[in-house]
Amino acid sequence: MGKKTMEKRKYTTITIPAPLFQRLQERIKNTGFSSVSDYVTYILRETTSEMEMRKAGKKDTEGVLEKLRALGYA
């Protein structure tokens, strides 16, 4: 899908297996999630955020190690 098309669309559709959808429906009962879509969006945001934090942490660690090596400590 082209970039201009994605800019015009506010949402998109993702296909998941029906059994997974049914499991998620059961999982969100009696929670604050009003739909499987809301729950999946929440999970994806959390997962993406964690991945970005790990990547940033790894870069920070590599930078510190590089500086220590330059100083002759590591």
Steps between C-alpha positions, in 0.01 A plus 500: 500500500643838404600761756237747382227238536612422857503871588134530397393195703465530873473124557590183318393137523718218629390140455548250782388137526140458620597275795739769625230763465264285705764449772555875514126562525492274805807666647357853487173412673457706818789729410508860386546399138192552286621289208768258388630778276551730801678223688727409209585868445595527868718187485675616183571845645641346819715251310631763260581734787692225684695413186592864442613538863719188478654623175572842654646333811726283288628805312565681829693201636706469183583871515618479861713192424653674201593801715649272768706319236628831367612585855666160536257359760320227310 
